[in-house]
Amino acid sequence: MKTVTQEETSLQSEVSALATPPSGGGGAKYLQIASHIEALINTEALRIGDKLPSVRTLAEEKSISMGTAFQAYYHLEGKGLIESRPKSGYYVRFNRRRIPALPAGVPSDVQSHNVSVKDMIAEIYSDIAAPIKYNFALGVPDVSLLPAAKLNKSMVHALRNTTDHGISYENTRGNPELRKQVARLAFNWGGHVAPEDVIVTTGCLEAINTCLKAVTRPGDTVAVECPTYFGIYQAIEALGLKVVEISSCPVTGLDLDCLQTAIRNFSIRAVVCVPNFSNPLGSCMPDEQKKALVALITRHEIPLIEDDIYGELYFGKARPRTCKAFDTSGLVMHCSSLSKSLAPGYRIGWVLPGRFQAAVAQIKRMQNISCPTLPQAAVAHFLQTGRYDLHLRGLRQALHTQCLRYTQSIIEHFPAGTRISQPHGGFVLWLELDETVDVFRLRSEALKQQIAIVPGKIFSASCNFSHCMRISFGKPWNEDIDYGLKLLGNLVKKQAG
């Protein structure tokens, strides 16, 4: 007969206490239990190597079925937090305290300068979408995580029910039902939006482009957080604008003190930022900081172009609010899209332009009259049926698990000293390597082994991120992914010497 040690009894008591879901807690029972055990692991009440109560013990103590207890452990095992040992049970294998230091923030010199990133981006994007075995470059969820079959049903519905079978032009401002559904989504982030406030665009980047055209003229200066999505720099460069780069924290996002200095020193005509799970840092501005940002731009009458494309991809319990939620003067131009959460190829985006609605609508008319009819009708039907909310719940859970798994693999296979971001949403990791590593050169070596990455240099117009890279964790975790990261880690070690 096996003797249970005092230590094991103590651990079982701790798990039992913490695995008791709070009264009124929502969600499946196994998820409630798993999340509380995960909290024990993260606080190191359960340490790496500690044995968990047996499935039978957990089931008896929680008055749940063996199946529910197994589901809780399977869920934690899928995240890589625990492991099963044959004929022994479940043990803790990872916690967040193992994650290395965050990437260092880059101090900004707050200078206005021209933008020139198109050549670097053109070189990278010449092969970024090509078939490749280990593609860590594409910043979208894998197709397997998207509801293709249900979207197809909505597309068939649109074909059968749309006037003129979708051949005619759609309303310039967008499909009326789609605008109604977008207004409904705004409740998730605390917005009070009417359908007439919404203008549908061809993806989020068109929304950002249109907003920039509405509030700037060639030669004007805009403030942009650094690093940020390279598509924003492309838009600024194409419009002949100058940029002041504002330093950004990997946790809390745009530095308001730095922005205030820029506003004092330059004639800033617009501010562009990604407050929720920014690309590439993954930072999320706290609500109080968003409120302070809106107060700052309102005080100086400066439009804020807010890219909220990742806002729905949160890992926590609630969707983060937006800057638009604190806007009372109409200066926040809220841009978003379904390209990162539902259907990249449908190119459905939108903008809430606030006081600049007439200018944005006019530019939209001049650019392309209207967006394609059928994708709008299909997505409107998909949202109307409530399928989007159900899809998002599964997608968030999958991305959270993938984030942990990719992080664990990088810790195992990359050199000691590698710094890794810790996003609480989205699907990208930002890695800071030894300063001797040139990631642009590393990219060429990686491609020879069928590995695609995105060098950090393209996420800034001036700051030197030559030793940084962005890794997308949009693809579901498997042994091939782990092997690809191992190959990449070996290349990094080789270049670092």
TIKOLBA-429787 format. One line per field, with one value per residue (C-alpha): residue number from 0; residue in one letter; z negated, y, x negated. Coordinates in steps of 0.05 Angstrom, whole numbers, always signed. Layout:
BEGIN
resi <- c(NUM|...) .
resn <- c(A|...) .
pz <- c(Z|...) .
py <- c(Y|...) .
px <- c(X|...) .
***
This chain:
BEGIN
resi <- c(0|1|2|3|4|5|6|7|8|9|10|11|12|13|14|15|16|17|18|19|20|21|22|23|24|25|26|27|28|29|30|31|32|33|34|35|36|37|38|39|40|41|42|43|44|45|46|47|48|49|50|51|52|53|54|55|56|57|58|59|60|61|62|63|64|65|66|67|68|69|70|71|72|73|74|75|76|77|78|79|80|81|82|83|84|85|86|87|88|89|90|91|92|93|94|95|96|97|98|99|100|101|102|103|104|105|106|107|108|109|110|111|112|113|114|115|116|117|118|119|120|121|122|123|124|125|126|127|128|129|130|131|132|133|134|135|136|137|138|139|140|141|142|143|144|145|146|147|148|149|150|151|152|153|154|155|156|157|158|159|160|161|162|163|164|165|166|167|168|169|170|171|172|173|174|175|176|177|178|179|180|181|182|183|184|185|186|187|188|189|190|191|192|193|194|195|196|197|198|199|200|201|202|203|204|205|206|207|208|209|210|211|212|213|214|215|216|217|218|219|220|221|222|223|224|225|226|227|228|229|230|231|232|233|234|235|236|237|238|239|240|241|242|243|244|245|246|247|248|249|250|251|252|253|254|255|256|257|258|259|260|261|262|263|264|265|266|267|268|269|270|271|272|273|274|275|276|277|278|279|280|281|282|283|284|285|286|287|288|289|290|291|292|293|294|295|296|297|298|299|300|301|302|303|304|305|306|307|308|309|310|311|312|313|314|315|316|317|318|319|320|321|322|323|324|325|326|327|328|329|330|331|332|333|334|335|336|337|338|339|340|341|342|343|344|345|346|347|348|349|350|351|352|353|354|355|356|357|358|359|360|361|362|363|364|365|366|367|368|369|370|371|372|373|374|375|376|377|378|379|380|381|382|383|384|385|386|387|388|389|390|391|392|393|394|395|396|397|398|399|400|401|402|403|404|405|406|407|408|409|410|411|412|413|414|415|416|417|418|419|420|421|422|423|424|425|426|427|428|429|430|431|432|433|434|435|436|437|438|439|440|441|442|443|444|445|446|447|448|449|450|451|452|453|454|455|456|457|458|459|460|461|462|463|464|465|466|467|468|469|470|471|472|473|474|475|476|477|478|479|480|481|482|483|484|485|486|487|488|489|490|491|492|493|494|495|496) .
resn <- c(M|K|T|V|T|Q|E|E|T|S|L|Q|S|E|V|S|A|L|A|T|P|P|S|G|G|G|G|A|K|Y|L|Q|I|A|S|H|I|E|A|L|I|N|T|E|A|L|R|I|G|D|K|L|P|S|V|R|T|L|A|E|E|K|S|I|S|M|G|T|A|F|Q|A|Y|Y|H|L|E|G|K|G|L|I|E|S|R|P|K|S|G|Y|Y|V|R|F|N|R|R|R|I|P|A|L|P|A|G|V|P|S|D|V|Q|S|H|N|V|S|V|K|D|M|I|A|E|I|Y|S|D|I|A|A|P|I|K|Y|N|F|A|L|G|V|P|D|V|S|L|L|P|A|A|K|L|N|K|S|M|V|H|A|L|R|N|T|T|D|H|G|I|S|Y|E|N|T|R|G|N|P|E|L|R|K|Q|V|A|R|L|A|F|N|W|G|G|H|V|A|P|E|D|V|I|V|T|T|G|C|L|E|A|I|N|T|C|L|K|A|V|T|R|P|G|D|T|V|A|V|E|C|P|T|Y|F|G|I|Y|Q|A|I|E|A|L|G|L|K|V|V|E|I|S|S|C|P|V|T|G|L|D|L|D|C|L|Q|T|A|I|R|N|F|S|I|R|A|V|V|C|V|P|N|F|S|N|P|L|G|S|C|M|P|D|E|Q|K|K|A|L|V|A|L|I|T|R|H|E|I|P|L|I|E|D|D|I|Y|G|E|L|Y|F|G|K|A|R|P|R|T|C|K|A|F|D|T|S|G|L|V|M|H|C|S|S|L|S|K|S|L|A|P|G|Y|R|I|G|W|V|L|P|G|R|F|Q|A|A|V|A|Q|I|K|R|M|Q|N|I|S|C|P|T|L|P|Q|A|A|V|A|H|F|L|Q|T|G|R|Y|D|L|H|L|R|G|L|R|Q|A|L|H|T|Q|C|L|R|Y|T|Q|S|I|I|E|H|F|P|A|G|T|R|I|S|Q|P|H|G|G|F|V|L|W|L|E|L|D|E|T|V|D|V|F|R|L|R|S|E|A|L|K|Q|Q|I|A|I|V|P|G|K|I|F|S|A|S|C|N|F|S|H|C|M|R|I|S|F|G|K|P|W|N|E|D|I|D|Y|G|L|K|L|L|G|N|L|V|K|K|Q|A|G) .
pz <- c(+0|+19|-39|-27|-54|-96|-39|+12|-36|-44|+31|+41|-11|+25|+92|+61|+30|+91|+140|+108|+159|+130|+121|+184|+226|+300|+350|+353|+287|+312|+336|+268|+232|+283|+278|+202|+204|+256|+207|+155|+204|+225|+152|+139|+85|+129|+154|+214|+199|+147|+155|+163|+130|+169|+216|+168|+108|+144|+168|+98|+63|+114|+122|+197|+246|+264|+334|+310|+268|+329|+371|+321|+323|+399|+405|+361|+398|+464|+439|+420|+346|+322|+349|+341|+319|+333|+271|+228|+240|+258|+241|+249|+306|+320|+290|+313|+266|+314|+368|+378|+371|+415|+476|+457|+476|+527|+504|+557|+579|+597|+665|+727|+790|+856|+861|+905|+892|+958|+986|+925|+923|+998|+990|+933|+964|+1030|+998|+932|+961|+1000|+978|+924|+871|+808|+820|+757|+798|+818|+767|+771|+736|+773|+820|+777|+720|+763|+774|+849|+854|+816|+856|+920|+896|+885|+955|+986|+947|+974|+1046|+1039|+1003|+1025|+1075|+1146|+1119|+1093|+1162|+1149|+1111|+1035|+996|+993|+917|+916|+911|+862|+824|+818|+790|+740|+718|+711|+667|+625|+617|+589|+525|+511|+500|+467|+530|+546|+622|+672|+740|+774|+737|+774|+841|+869|+900|+937|+875|+817|+857|+905|+844|+817|+886|+894|+825|+839|+905|+869|+816|+848|+909|+940|+897|+832|+771|+736|+671|+671|+616|+627|+645|+682|+740|+804|+845|+806|+827|+899|+897|+867|+918|+977|+955|+950|+875|+823|+759|+686|+654|+583|+538|+516|+457|+470|+415|+413|+483|+507|+460|+445|+418|+483|+523|+482|+497|+571|+570|+537|+588|+653|+689|+683|+729|+707|+659|+682|+632|+619|+546|+540|+552|+598|+656|+644|+568|+546|+495|+468|+440|+373|+375|+334|+383|+442|+406|+395|+468|+491|+442|+469|+543|+526|+489|+551|+603|+636|+670|+643|+694|+652|+683|+643|+689|+633|+578|+581|+575|+500|+455|+391|+366|+399|+462|+450|+462|+518|+521|+559|+496|+461|+520|+510|+563|+625|+633|+628|+696|+678|+730|+728|+770|+771|+809|+747|+713|+766|+841|+866|+939|+932|+916|+871|+830|+804|+775|+724|+748|+695|+715|+780|+808|+869|+890|+882|+920|+978|+981|+980|+1039|+1079|+1063|+1082|+1080|+1034|+1006|+1039|+1028|+1014|+960|+922|+926|+906|+845|+825|+825|+787|+732|+730|+714|+653|+682|+674|+598|+595|+644|+604|+540|+573|+610|+548|+510|+568|+575|+500|+500|+562|+530|+470|+512|+560|+501|+467|+531|+540|+467|+479|+548|+551|+517|+443|+439|+494|+472|+489|+486|+444|+482|+452|+520|+595|+627|+632|+588|+589|+577|+559|+573|+558|+591|+633|+671|+737|+747|+819|+835|+791|+833|+895|+860|+831|+900|+923|+870|+889|+830|+838|+786|+785|+767|+715|+759|+800|+738|+733|+779|+738|+675|+680|+669|+711|+655|+646|+681|+682|+676|+692|+651|+696|+716|+668|+627|+647|+649|+718|+689|+631|+680|+723|+662|+642|+711|+705|+635|+660|+715|+663|+619|+679|+697|+625|+621) .
py <- c(+0|+69|+117|+189|+236|+297|+342|+308|+316|+389|+399|+363|+409|+470|+446|+428|+497|+536|+491|+509|+555|+619|+619|+643|+632|+624|+576|+500|+466|+436|+505|+536|+482|+486|+561|+559|+505|+548|+606|+561|+544|+616|+639|+580|+552|+491|+489|+456|+381|+380|+323|+339|+300|+239|+245|+202|+245|+310|+281|+258|+323|+367|+322|+319|+262|+229|+255|+327|+318|+289|+348|+397|+362|+353|+428|+444|+392|+424|+490|+455|+473|+401|+334|+262|+210|+137|+100|+160|+216|+289|+337|+412|+425|+501|+567|+639|+654|+616|+667|+710|+786|+829|+863|+930|+993|+1038|+1110|+1158|+1218|+1253|+1278|+1290|+1255|+1225|+1153|+1101|+1029|+1007|+975|+930|+911|+896|+849|+811|+808|+782|+713|+719|+686|+632|+559|+547|+493|+535|+601|+644|+708|+711|+752|+716|+657|+591|+574|+512|+559|+597|+575|+562|+517|+564|+623|+584|+576|+651|+664|+618|+655|+721|+694|+673|+733|+794|+841|+828|+768|+815|+842|+914|+966|+965|+1028|+1072|+1071|+996|+942|+969|+903|+897|+968|+949|+889|+929|+979|+919|+895|+963|+946|+897|+954|+1003|+1041|+1071|+1070|+1078|+1043|+1111|+1124|+1065|+1066|+998|+994|+942|+919|+959|+988|+1023|+1052|+1079|+1105|+1141|+1172|+1197|+1228|+1262|+1298|+1310|+1340|+1322|+1348|+1344|+1307|+1249|+1215|+1139|+1090|+1053|+996|+989|+953|+966|+977|+1041|+1066|+1047|+1089|+1148|+1143|+1138|+1202|+1242|+1252|+1260|+1219|+1228|+1160|+1153|+1101|+1043|+996|+921|+919|+986|+1012|+1084|+1129|+1189|+1232|+1221|+1239|+1302|+1323|+1312|+1354|+1411|+1409|+1395|+1411|+1342|+1334|+1264|+1208|+1135|+1078|+1006|+1008|+935|+879|+920|+890|+872|+883|+855|+911|+932|+1002|+1003|+1037|+1096|+1107|+1105|+1156|+1201|+1194|+1216|+1275|+1295|+1295|+1330|+1385|+1398|+1384|+1329|+1270|+1201|+1144|+1082|+1013|+963|+903|+856|+879|+817|+769|+776|+718|+745|+747|+813|+851|+912|+979|+1025|+1097|+1111|+1091|+1153|+1200|+1256|+1305|+1260|+1265|+1190|+1155|+1082|+1031|+956|+894|+820|+802|+777|+742|+714|+719|+752|+743|+776|+842|+869|+930|+993|+1061|+1103|+1172|+1215|+1288|+1272|+1228|+1273|+1277|+1202|+1185|+1231|+1199|+1130|+1148|+1173|+1113|+1055|+1076|+1018|+952|+885|+868|+793|+789|+844|+809|+742|+771|+810|+745|+708|+762|+765|+690|+697|+651|+702|+703|+627|+625|+677|+637|+578|+621|+658|+593|+564|+626|+629|+557|+568|+630|+589|+531|+575|+613|+548|+524|+589|+586|+514|+524|+596|+623|+642|+717|+718|+767|+750|+792|+767|+787|+777|+776|+774|+724|+752|+748|+800|+772|+812|+773|+787|+852|+814|+780|+812|+786|+811|+766|+711|+713|+694|+634|+613|+614|+561|+516|+533|+580|+649|+704|+780|+822|+877|+932|+940|+959|+1027|+1082|+1100|+1058|+1001|+936|+897|+844|+835|+792|+779|+708|+693|+638|+635|+562|+508|+477|+410|+374|+404|+475|+456|+428|+491|+535|+488|+498|+573|+574|+536|+589|+644|+608|+600|+674|+696|+656) .
px <- c(+0|-26|-39|-18|-71|-54|-79|-33|+26|+10|+6|+72|+104|+78|+103|+170|+177|+157|+193|+259|+292|+320|+395|+430|+367|+383|+354|+348|+333|+267|+244|+259|+220|+162|+157|+151|+98|+62|+64|+31|-24|-35|-42|-89|-44|-54|-126|-157|-163|-107|-57|+16|+73|+94|+153|+195|+176|+192|+259|+278|+258|+294|+354|+344|+340|+273|+284|+288|+225|+189|+213|+183|+116|+118|+130|+69|+28|+46|+18|-46|-37|-34|-56|-33|-83|-66|-41|-57|-7|-9|-66|-78|-127|-124|-102|-106|-164|-208|-195|-258|-261|-218|-249|-280|-241|-275|-285|-260|-301|-235|-258|-217|-242|-222|-201|-235|-215|-185|-248|-259|-185|-184|-243|-210|-141|-168|-167|-128|-65|-102|-92|-143|-148|-159|-124|-131|-123|-49|-11|+57|+89|+82|+140|+154|+174|+225|+298|+294|+355|+401|+375|+391|+463|+467|+439|+491|+545|+517|+518|+590|+617|+577|+609|+584|+544|+491|+473|+494|+454|+462|+478|+415|+416|+426|+479|+533|+539|+463|+459|+514|+473|+409|+447|+470|+398|+379|+416|+359|+311|+358|+379|+446|+446|+502|+500|+495|+429|+396|+362|+341|+272|+229|+192|+163|+105|+152|+188|+121|+101|+168|+163|+92|+116|+174|+133|+64|+31|-37|-94|-54|-82|-47|-66|-71|-89|-154|-159|-93|-61|-101|-37|-27|-96|-80|-17|-54|-110|-61|-25|-90|-84|-139|-140|-159|-169|-144|-176|-131|-133|-124|-71|-34|-45|-55|-96|-51|-108|-146|-84|-74|-146|-134|-71|-109|-166|-129|-65|-34|+26|+46|+27|+29|+27|+49|+72|+95|+43|-1|-38|-95|-103|-36|-28|+40|+50|+86|+154|+129|+72|+121|+164|+104|+83|+152|+150|+82|+101|+167|+131|+88|+142|+102|+138|+121|+123|+135|+120|+160|+155|+131|+179|+224|+165|+155|+134|+164|+236|+258|+245|+201|+234|+214|+192|+257|+295|+267|+277|+328|+303|+302|+226|+214|+218|+229|+206|+215|+227|+245|+182|+145|+203|+250|+235|+171|+190|+258|+223|+278|+257|+289|+277|+315|+289|+323|+324|+287|+342|+358|+285|+273|+337|+316|+246|+278|+322|+263|+219|+264|+338|+355|+329|+348|+421|+422|+369|+405|+472|+441|+405|+467|+507|+452|+451|+527|+532|+486|+434|+378|+381|+379|+320|+281|+286|+251|+201|+179|+169|+128|+84|+71|+48|+5|-27|-49|-74|-115|-144|-165|-198|-236|-261|-285|-318|-343|-406|-402|-390|-338|-283|-211|-148|-89|-26|+42|+76|+63|+16|-54|-117|-173|-242|-304|-368|-441|-463|-513|-457|-435|-364|-361|-421|-393|-329|-367|-399|-331|-298|-348|-319|-247|-238|-205|-211|-201|-263|-252|-281|-217|-176|-210|-233|-294|-304|-354|-318|-367|-375|-300|-248|-174|-148|-75|-42|+19|+7|+30|-25|-54|-121|-138|-130|-176|-228|-224|-237|-295|-326|-317|-346|-408|-417|-413|-465|-511|-507|-514|-578) .
***
